[in-house]
């Protein structure tokens, strides 16, 4: 099964991105053959900023993204959204790539399930 997660919210403040990544990680753990695709849009592109420093015991979305990628998940960030936030030249978390709406359209058409957060 192929599951596409579309994240729109900032990494911290609400827990939408956190809960999306928790579910993605749980799917990878429960069924290793599940293909997890994550597309970051709007303020969610900031989830892919490296060197996040969070308080002890608080979730860290950089580490969560890396965990999804290490288990074969794919993560892309909207290039237009990165550019709008002045992030086009900033390196992203290793394994996260800048992408486009046509790529999101292809992923959406190929996915068995699409979840938005």
N, CA, C and O atoms as a GROMACS GRO file, in nm:
protein
  468
    1UNK      N    1   0.083  -0.117   0.000
    1UNK     CA    2   0.000   0.000   0.000
    1UNK      C    3   0.088   0.124   0.000
    1UNK      O    4   0.194   0.126   0.063
    2UNK      N    5   0.044   0.226  -0.070
    2UNK     CA    6   0.116   0.353  -0.079
    2UNK      C    7   0.032   0.460  -0.010
    2UNK      O    8  -0.083   0.483  -0.048
    3UNK      N    9   0.090   0.525   0.093
    3UNK     CA   10   0.019   0.626   0.169
    3UNK      C   11   0.092   0.759   0.155
    3UNK      O   12   0.211   0.770   0.184
    4UNK      N   13   0.019   0.860   0.111
    4UNK     CA   14   0.072   0.995   0.095
    4UNK      C   15   0.022   1.082   0.209
    4UNK      O   16  -0.098   1.092   0.233
    5UNK      N   17   0.117   1.146   0.278
    5UNK     CA   18   0.086   1.244   0.382
    5UNK      C   19   0.116   1.382   0.327
    5UNK      O   20   0.226   1.406   0.277
    6UNK      N   21   0.020   1.473   0.334
    6UNK     CA   22   0.041   1.612   0.294
    6UNK      C   23   0.033   1.696   0.420
    6UNK      O   24  -0.072   1.703   0.485
    7UNK      N   25   0.145   1.759   0.456
    7UNK     CA   26   0.151   1.840   0.577
    7UNK      C   27   0.152   1.988   0.538
    7UNK      O   28   0.222   2.029   0.446
    8UNK      N   29   0.072   2.067   0.610
    8UNK     CA   30   0.060   2.210   0.582
    8UNK      C   31   0.101   2.299   0.698
    8UNK      O   32   0.138   2.414   0.676
    9UNK      N   33   0.096   2.249   0.821
    9UNK     CA   34   0.118   2.333   0.938
    9UNK      C   35   0.265   2.340   0.979
    9UNK      O   36   0.346   2.253   0.946
   10UNK      N   37   0.297   2.446   1.050
   10UNK     CA   38   0.433   2.465   1.103
   10UNK      C   39   0.470   2.349   1.196
   10UNK      O   40   0.381   2.284   1.251
   11UNK      N   41   0.599   2.324   1.212
   11UNK     CA   42   0.641   2.208   1.290
   11UNK      C   43   0.606   2.216   1.438
   11UNK      O   44   0.582   2.113   1.502
   12UNK      N   45   0.604   2.334   1.492
   12UNK     CA   46   0.578   2.348   1.635
   12UNK      C   47   0.467   2.452   1.651
   12UNK      O   48   0.453   2.542   1.569
   13UNK      N   49   0.390   2.438   1.756
   13UNK     CA   50   0.275   2.527   1.777
   13UNK      C   51   0.149   2.442   1.782
   13UNK      O   52   0.084   2.432   1.887
   14UNK      N   53   0.115   2.381   1.671
   14UNK     CA   54   0.012   2.278   1.672
   14UNK      C   55   0.085   2.144   1.670
   14UNK      O   56   0.207   2.141   1.653
   15UNK      N   57   0.015   2.039   1.686
   15UNK     CA   58   0.080   1.908   1.682
   15UNK      C   59   0.044   1.830   1.556
   15UNK      O   60   0.060   1.708   1.552
   16UNK      N   61  -0.003   1.899   1.453
   16UNK     CA   62  -0.044   1.829   1.331
   16UNK      C   63   0.074   1.759   1.263
   16UNK      O   64   0.063   1.642   1.228
   17UNK      N   65   0.185   1.828   1.246
   17UNK     CA   66   0.301   1.765   1.181
   17UNK      C   67   0.352   1.650   1.267
   17UNK      O   68   0.388   1.544   1.216
   18UNK      N   69   0.356   1.671   1.396
   18UNK     CA   70   0.400   1.567   1.490
   18UNK      C   71   0.312   1.443   1.478
   18UNK      O   72   0.362   1.331   1.469
   19UNK      N   73   0.181   1.462   1.478
   19UNK     CA   74   0.090   1.348   1.469
   19UNK      C   75   0.097   1.279   1.333
   19UNK      O   76   0.085   1.157   1.326
   20UNK      N   77   0.117   1.355   1.228
   20UNK     CA   78   0.133   1.295   1.094
   20UNK      C   79   0.256   1.205   1.092
   20UNK      O   80   0.250   1.093   1.041
   21UNK      N   81   0.366   1.253   1.147
   21UNK     CA   82   0.489   1.174   1.147
   21UNK      C   83   0.480   1.056   1.242
   21UNK      O   84   0.538   0.950   1.215
   22UNK      N   85   0.409   1.071   1.352
   22UNK     CA   86   0.386   0.957   1.441
   22UNK      C   87   0.312   0.846   1.367
   22UNK      O   88   0.347   0.729   1.378
   23UNK      N   89   0.208   0.884   1.292
   23UNK     CA   90   0.132   0.785   1.216
   23UNK      C   91   0.217   0.723   1.107
   23UNK      O   92   0.213   0.602   1.086
   24UNK      N   93   0.295   0.805   1.037
   24UNK     CA   94   0.383   0.752   0.931
   24UNK      C   95   0.479   0.649   0.989
   24UNK      O   96   0.500   0.543   0.930
   25UNK      N   97   0.538   0.679   1.104
   25UNK     CA   98   0.632   0.587   1.168
   25UNK      C   99   0.561   0.460   1.214
   25UNK      O  100   0.617   0.350   1.204
   26UNK      N  101   0.439   0.473   1.266
   26UNK     CA  102   0.363   0.356   1.310
   26UNK      C  103   0.330   0.266   1.192
   26UNK      O  104   0.336   0.144   1.204
   27UNK      N  105   0.294   0.325   1.078
   27UNK     CA  106   0.267   0.245   0.957
   27UNK      C  107   0.391   0.169   0.913
   27UNK      O  108   0.383   0.051   0.878
   28UNK      N  109   0.504   0.235   0.915
   28UNK     CA  110   0.629   0.169   0.877
   28UNK      C  111   0.663   0.056   0.972
   28UNK      O  112   0.717  -0.047   0.931
   29UNK      N  113   0.632   0.074   1.099
   29UNK     CA  114   0.661  -0.030   1.198
   29UNK      C  115   0.565  -0.148   1.185
   29UNK      O  116   0.608  -0.264   1.191
   30UNK      N  117   0.437  -0.121   1.166
   30UNK     CA  118   0.336  -0.227   1.160
   30UNK      C  119   0.342  -0.306   1.030
   30UNK      O  120   0.323  -0.427   1.030
   31UNK      N  121   0.367  -0.236   0.920
   31UNK     CA  122   0.374  -0.302   0.789
   31UNK      C  123   0.490  -0.242   0.711
   31UNK      O  124   0.475  -0.140   0.644
   32UNK      N  125   0.603  -0.307   0.720
   32UNK     CA  126   0.725  -0.255   0.658
   32UNK      C  127   0.710  -0.236   0.507
   32UNK      O  128   0.782  -0.154   0.448
   33UNK      N  129   0.620  -0.309   0.445
   33UNK     CA  130   0.603  -0.296   0.300
   33UNK      C  131   0.520  -0.174   0.259
   33UNK      O  132   0.510  -0.143   0.140
   34UNK      N  133   0.462  -0.103   0.356
   34UNK     CA  134   0.387   0.018   0.326
   34UNK      C  135   0.482   0.125   0.276
   34UNK      O  136   0.583   0.154   0.340
   35UNK      N  137   0.450   0.183   0.162
   35UNK     CA  138   0.531   0.291   0.106
   35UNK      C  139   0.479   0.424   0.161
   35UNK      O  140   0.363   0.459   0.137
   36UNK      N  141   0.563   0.497   0.233
   36UNK     CA  142   0.524   0.623   0.295
   36UNK      C  143   0.585   0.738   0.215
   36UNK      O  144   0.706   0.745   0.195
   37UNK      N  145   0.498   0.828   0.171
   37UNK     CA  146   0.538   0.949   0.098
   37UNK      C  147   0.491   1.068   0.179
   37UNK      O  148   0.376   1.072   0.222
   38UNK      N  149   0.579   1.166   0.200
   38UNK     CA  150   0.543   1.285   0.275
   38UNK      C  151   0.575   1.407   0.191
   38UNK      O  152   0.687   1.424   0.143
   39UNK      N  153   0.475   1.494   0.174
   39UNK     CA  154   0.494   1.618   0.099
   39UNK      C  155   0.468   1.733   0.195
   39UNK      O  156   0.359   1.745   0.251
   40UNK      N  157   0.570   1.818   0.213
   40UNK     CA  158   0.561   1.933   0.302
   40UNK      C  159   0.523   2.056   0.221
   40UNK      O  160   0.586   2.088   0.120
   41UNK      N  161   0.419   2.126   0.265
   41UNK     CA  162   0.371   2.246   0.196
   41UNK      C  163   0.354   2.359   0.298
   41UNK      O  164   0.352   2.335   0.418
   42UNK      N  165   0.341   2.479   0.248
   42UNK     CA  166   0.316   2.597   0.331
   42UNK      C  167   0.418   2.599   0.446
   42UNK      O  168   0.536   2.575   0.423
   43UNK      N  169   0.373   2.628   0.567
   43UNK     CA  170   0.466   2.639   0.680
   43UNK      C  171   0.528   2.505   0.719
   43UNK      O  172   0.626   2.502   0.793
   44UNK      N  173   0.473   2.394   0.670
   44UNK     CA  174   0.530   2.263   0.702
   44UNK      C  175   0.668   2.244   0.641
   44UNK      O  176   0.742   2.155   0.684
   45UNK      N  177   0.705   2.325   0.542
   45UNK     CA  178   0.840   2.311   0.486
   45UNK      C  179   0.946   2.338   0.592
   45UNK      O  180   1.059   2.290   0.579
   46UNK      N  181   0.912   2.414   0.695
   46UNK     CA  182   1.010   2.441   0.800
   46UNK      C  183   1.036   2.318   0.886
   46UNK      O  184   1.130   2.319   0.966
   47UNK      N  185   0.957   2.214   0.872
   47UNK     CA  186   0.986   2.086   0.940
   47UNK      C  187   1.119   2.030   0.890
   47UNK      O  188   1.185   1.954   0.961
   48UNK      N  189   1.158   2.067   0.769
   48UNK     CA  190   1.279   2.011   0.707
   48UNK      C  191   1.404   2.093   0.733
   48UNK      O  192   1.508   2.069   0.672
   49UNK      N  193   1.395   2.190   0.822
   49UNK     CA  194   1.515   2.268   0.856
   49UNK      C  195   1.606   2.184   0.945
   49UNK      O  196   1.559   2.126   1.043
   50UNK      N  197   1.734   2.178   0.914
   50UNK     CA  198   1.828   2.100   0.996
   50UNK      C  199   1.865   2.174   1.124
   50UNK      O  200   1.840   2.293   1.140
   51UNK      N  201   1.925   2.099   1.215
   51UNK     CA  202   1.978   2.151   1.342
   51UNK      C  203   1.870   2.206   1.434
   51UNK      O  204   1.891   2.307   1.501
   52UNK      N  205   1.754   2.139   1.436
   52UNK     CA  206   1.648   2.181   1.528
   52UNK      C  207   1.690   2.151   1.671
   52UNK      O  208   1.741   2.043   1.700
   53UNK      N  209   1.667   2.246   1.757
   53UNK     CA  210   1.702   2.229   1.898
   53UNK      C  211   1.574   2.242   1.980
   53UNK      O  212   1.518   2.351   1.994
   54UNK      N  213   1.529   2.131   2.034
   54UNK     CA  214   1.406   2.132   2.114
   54UNK      C  215   1.440   2.097   2.259
   54UNK      O  216   1.542   2.034   2.285
   55UNK      N  217   1.354   2.139   2.353
   55UNK     CA  218   1.381   2.109   2.494
   55UNK      C  219   1.387   1.958   2.519
   55UNK      O  220   1.325   1.879   2.448
   56UNK      N  221   1.462   1.920   2.621
   56UNK     CA  222   1.473   1.779   2.661
   56UNK      C  223   1.333   1.721   2.683
   56UNK      O  224   1.251   1.779   2.754
   57UNK      N  225   1.306   1.606   2.623
   57UNK     CA  226   1.178   1.539   2.638
   57UNK      C  227   1.071   1.586   2.542
   57UNK      O  228   0.960   1.532   2.543
   58UNK      N  229   1.100   1.685   2.459
   58UNK     CA  230   1.004   1.738   2.362
   58UNK      C  231   1.031   1.674   2.227
   58UNK      O  232   1.146   1.646   2.193
   59UNK      N  233   0.928   1.651   2.151
   59UNK     CA  234   0.947   1.589   2.020
   59UNK      C  235   1.031   1.678   1.929
   59UNK      O  236   1.032   1.800   1.943
   60UNK      N  237   1.101   1.614   1.835
   60UNK     CA  238   1.187   1.684   1.742
   60UNK      C  239   1.154   1.633   1.602
   60UNK      O  240   1.181   1.517   1.569
   61UNK      N  241   1.097   1.720   1.519
   61UNK     CA  242   1.052   1.677   1.387
   61UNK      C  243   1.166   1.644   1.292
   61UNK      O  244   1.148   1.563   1.201
   62UNK      N  245   1.280   1.705   1.310
   62UNK     CA  246   1.396   1.668   1.228
   62UNK      C  247   1.430   1.520   1.249
   62UNK      O  248   1.448   1.446   1.153
   63UNK      N  249   1.437   1.479   1.376
   63UNK     CA  250   1.467   1.338   1.405
   63UNK      C  251   1.357   1.246   1.352
   63UNK      O  252   1.386   1.137   1.303
   64UNK      N  253   1.233   1.290   1.362
   64UNK     CA  254   1.123   1.207   1.314
   64UNK      C  255   1.128   1.191   1.162
   64UNK      O  256   1.107   1.081   1.110
   65UNK      N  257   1.157   1.299   1.090
   65UNK     CA  258   1.171   1.290   0.944
   65UNK      C  259   1.284   1.195   0.907
   65UNK      O  260   1.270   1.112   0.817
   66UNK      N  261   1.396   1.207   0.977
   66UNK     CA  262   1.509   1.118   0.950
   66UNK      C  263   1.472   0.972   0.973
   66UNK      O  264   1.514   0.885   0.897
   67UNK      N  265   1.393   0.946   1.077
   67UNK     CA  266   1.351   0.808   1.106
   67UNK      C  267   1.264   0.753   0.994
   67UNK      O  268   1.279   0.638   0.954
   68UNK      N  269   1.173   0.835   0.941
   68UNK     CA  270   1.088   0.792   0.830
   68UNK      C  271   1.173   0.764   0.706
   68UNK      O  272   1.153   0.664   0.638
   69UNK      N  273   1.268   0.852   0.679
   69UNK     CA  274   1.355   0.835   0.563
   69UNK      C  275   1.441   0.710   0.577
   69UNK      O  276   1.458   0.636   0.480
   70UNK      N  277   1.494   0.686   0.696
   70UNK     CA  278   1.579   0.568   0.719
   70UNK      C  279   1.504   0.438   0.695
   70UNK      O  280   1.566   0.336   0.662
   71UNK      N  281   1.372   0.440   0.711
   71UNK     CA  282   1.294   0.319   0.686
   71UNK      C  283   1.236   0.316   0.545
   71UNK      O  284   1.142   0.241   0.518
   72UNK      N  285   1.290   0.398   0.456
   72UNK     CA  286   1.250   0.394   0.316
   72UNK      C  287   1.146   0.495   0.274
   72UNK      O  288   1.106   0.497   0.158
   73UNK      N  289   1.101   0.579   0.365
   73UNK     CA  290   1.003   0.682   0.330
   73UNK      C  291   1.066   0.789   0.243
   73UNK      O  292   1.187   0.813   0.248
   74UNK      N  293   0.983   0.854   0.163
   74UNK     CA  294   1.030   0.964   0.078
   74UNK      C  295   0.968   1.093   0.130
   74UNK      O  296   0.849   1.097   0.162
   75UNK      N  297   1.049   1.198   0.136
   75UNK     CA  298   1.001   1.328   0.184
   75UNK      C  299   1.042   1.435   0.084
   75UNK      O  300   1.158   1.446   0.046
   76UNK      N  301   0.943   1.513   0.043
   76UNK     CA  302   0.969   1.624  -0.049
   76UNK      C  303   0.904   1.750   0.009
   76UNK      O  304   0.804   1.744   0.080
   77UNK      N  305   0.964   1.864  -0.023
   77UNK     CA  306   0.914   1.993   0.023
   77UNK      C  307   0.881   2.080  -0.098
   77UNK      O  308   0.958   2.084  -0.195
   78UNK      N  309   0.770   2.148  -0.093
   78UNK     CA  310   0.726   2.234  -0.203
   78UNK      C  311   0.830   2.344  -0.227
   78UNK      O  312   0.859   2.423  -0.137
   79UNK      N  313   0.885   2.348  -0.347
   79UNK     CA  314   0.986   2.448  -0.381
   79UNK      C  315   0.933   2.589  -0.376
   79UNK      O  316   1.004   2.680  -0.333
   80UNK      N  317   0.810   2.611  -0.420
   80UNK     CA  318   0.749   2.743  -0.416
   80UNK      C  319   0.733   2.790  -0.272
   80UNK      O  320   0.756   2.907  -0.241
   81UNK      N  321   0.693   2.698  -0.185
   81UNK     CA  322   0.675   2.730  -0.043
   81UNK      C  323   0.809   2.759   0.024
   81UNK      O  324   0.819   2.848   0.108
   82UNK      N  325   0.913   2.683  -0.014
   82UNK     CA  326   1.047   2.709   0.038
   82UNK      C  327   1.092   2.849  -0.004
   82UNK      O  328   1.145   2.926   0.077
   83UNK      N  329   1.072   2.881  -0.131
   83UNK     CA  330   1.114   3.010  -0.184
   83UNK      C  331   1.040   3.124  -0.115
   83UNK      O  332   1.101   3.226  -0.082
   84UNK      N  333   0.911   3.108  -0.092
   84UNK     CA  334   0.830   3.213  -0.028
   84UNK      C  335   0.875   3.241   0.114
   84UNK      O  336   0.852   3.350   0.167
   85UNK      N  337   0.940   3.144   0.177
   85UNK     CA  338   0.986   3.158   0.315
   85UNK      C  339   1.136   3.187   0.323
   85UNK      O  340   1.195   3.181   0.431
   86UNK      N  341   1.197   3.217   0.209
   86UNK     CA  342   1.339   3.250   0.207
   86UNK      C  343   1.428   3.130   0.235
   86UNK      O  344   1.541   3.146   0.281
   87UNK      N  345   1.378   3.010   0.206
   87UNK     CA  346   1.452   2.887   0.239
   87UNK      C  347   1.510   2.817   0.117
   87UNK      O  348   1.566   2.708   0.130
   88UNK      N  349   1.499   2.877   0.001
   88UNK     CA  350   1.542   2.809  -0.121
   88UNK      C  351   1.690   2.770  -0.117
   88UNK      O  352   1.728   2.666  -0.171
   89UNK      N  353   1.774   2.852  -0.056
   89UNK     CA  354   1.918   2.827  -0.053
   89UNK      C  355   1.963   2.757   0.075
   89UNK      O  356   2.080   2.723   0.088
   90UNK      N  357   1.872   2.736   0.168
   90UNK     CA  358   1.907   2.672   0.295
   90UNK      C  359   1.906   2.520   0.275
   90UNK      O  360   1.809   2.466   0.222
   91UNK      N  361   2.012   2.452   0.317
   91UNK     CA  362   2.009   2.306   0.307
   91UNK      C  363   1.898   2.248   0.394
   91UNK      O  364   1.871   2.299   0.503
   92UNK      N  365   1.835   2.143   0.346
   92UNK     CA  366   1.728   2.077   0.419
   92UNK      C  367   1.783   1.954   0.492
   92UNK      O  368   1.897   1.913   0.469
   93UNK      N  369   1.702   1.897   0.577
   93UNK     CA  370   1.737   1.773   0.645
   93UNK      C  371   1.781   1.673   0.537
   93UNK      O  372   1.719   1.664   0.432
   94UNK      N  373   1.887   1.599   0.564
   94UNK     CA  374   1.938   1.503   0.467
   94UNK      C  375   1.827   1.406   0.426
   94UNK      O  376   1.761   1.345   0.511
   95UNK      N  377   1.809   1.392   0.295
   95UNK     CA  378   1.707   1.302   0.242
   95UNK      C  379   1.580   1.373   0.200
   95UNK      O  380   1.496   1.313   0.132
   96UNK      N  381   1.563   1.499   0.238
   96UNK     CA  382   1.446   1.578   0.196
   96UNK      C  383   1.486   1.657   0.072
   96UNK      O  384   1.591   1.721   0.069
   97UNK      N  385   1.400   1.653  -0.030
   97UNK     CA  386   1.429   1.723  -0.154
   97UNK      C  387   1.324   1.829  -0.183
   97UNK      O  388   1.207   1.811  -0.151
   98UNK      N  389   1.366   1.939  -0.242
   98UNK     CA  390   1.272   2.038  -0.293
   98UNK      C  391   1.197   1.975  -0.409
   98UNK      O  392   1.253   1.897  -0.485
   99UNK      N  393   1.069   2.010  -0.423
   99UNK     CA  394   0.988   1.946  -0.526
   99UNK      C  395   0.888   2.045  -0.584
   99UNK      O  396   0.898   2.166  -0.564
  100UNK      N  397   0.791   1.991  -0.658
  100UNK     CA  398   0.697   2.073  -0.733
  100UNK      C  399   0.554   2.022  -0.720
  100UNK      O  400   0.531   1.911  -0.672
  101UNK      N  401   0.460   2.103  -0.762
  101UNK     CA  402   0.321   2.060  -0.764
  101UNK      C  403   0.297   1.944  -0.860
  101UNK      O  404   0.219   1.854  -0.828
  102UNK      N  405   0.362   1.942  -0.977
  102UNK     CA  406   0.344   1.824  -1.063
  102UNK      C  407   0.386   1.694  -0.993
  102UNK      O  408   0.323   1.590  -1.013
  103UNK      N  409   0.492   1.699  -0.911
  103UNK     CA  410   0.534   1.580  -0.835
  103UNK      C  411   0.426   1.541  -0.736
  103UNK      O  412   0.394   1.423  -0.721
  104UNK      N  413   0.369   1.640  -0.666
  104UNK     CA  414   0.261   1.612  -0.571
  104UNK      C  415   0.141   1.553  -0.644
  104UNK      O  416   0.076   1.461  -0.593
  105UNK      N  417   0.112   1.604  -0.762
  105UNK     CA  418   0.000   1.550  -0.840
  105UNK      C  419   0.026   1.404  -0.876
  105UNK      O  420  -0.065   1.321  -0.867
  106UNK      N  421   0.148   1.372  -0.916
  106UNK     CA  422   0.182   1.233  -0.949
  106UNK      C  423   0.170   1.143  -0.827
  106UNK      O  424   0.113   1.034  -0.836
  107UNK      N  425   0.222   1.187  -0.714
  107UNK     CA  426   0.212   1.109  -0.591
  107UNK      C  427   0.066   1.087  -0.552
  107UNK      O  428   0.029   0.978  -0.508
  108UNK      N  429  -0.015   1.192  -0.567
  108UNK     CA  430  -0.157   1.182  -0.530
  108UNK      C  431  -0.228   1.078  -0.616
  108UNK      O  432  -0.304   0.997  -0.565
  109UNK      N  433  -0.202   1.081  -0.746
  109UNK     CA  434  -0.266   0.985  -0.836
  109UNK      C  435  -0.220   0.842  -0.810
  109UNK      O  436  -0.297   0.747  -0.829
  110UNK      N  437  -0.096   0.825  -0.768
  110UNK     CA  438  -0.041   0.691  -0.746
  110UNK      C  439  -0.073   0.634  -0.606
  110UNK      O  440  -0.059   0.514  -0.583
  111UNK      N  441  -0.115   0.721  -0.514
  111UNK     CA  442  -0.135   0.677  -0.375
  111UNK      C  443  -0.266   0.599  -0.358
  111UNK      O  444  -0.366   0.626  -0.425
  112UNK      N  445  -0.260   0.502  -0.267
  112UNK     CA  446  -0.382   0.431  -0.229
  112UNK      C  447  -0.462   0.511  -0.128
  112UNK      O  448  -0.585   0.504  -0.125
  113UNK      N  449  -0.391   0.586  -0.045
  113UNK     CA  450  -0.455   0.671   0.055
  113UNK      C  451  -0.380   0.803   0.060
  113UNK      O  452  -0.257   0.806   0.051
  114UNK      N  453  -0.456   0.913   0.075
  114UNK     CA  454  -0.398   1.046   0.090
  114UNK      C  455  -0.451   1.104   0.221
  114UNK      O  456  -0.572   1.114   0.241
  115UNK      N  457  -0.358   1.142   0.310
  115UNK     CA  458  -0.394   1.199   0.439
  115UNK      C  459  -0.339   1.340   0.447
  115UNK      O  460  -0.223   1.364   0.412
  116UNK      N  461  -0.420   1.436   0.492
  116UNK     CA  462  -0.373   1.573   0.504
  116UNK      C  463  -0.374   1.616   0.649
  116UNK      O  464  -0.465   1.586   0.725
  117UNK      N  465  -0.269   1.687   0.685
  117UNK     CA  466  -0.253   1.740   0.821
  117UNK      C  467  -0.220   1.886   0.815
  117UNK      O  468  -0.202   1.950   0.919
   0.00000   0.00000   0.00000
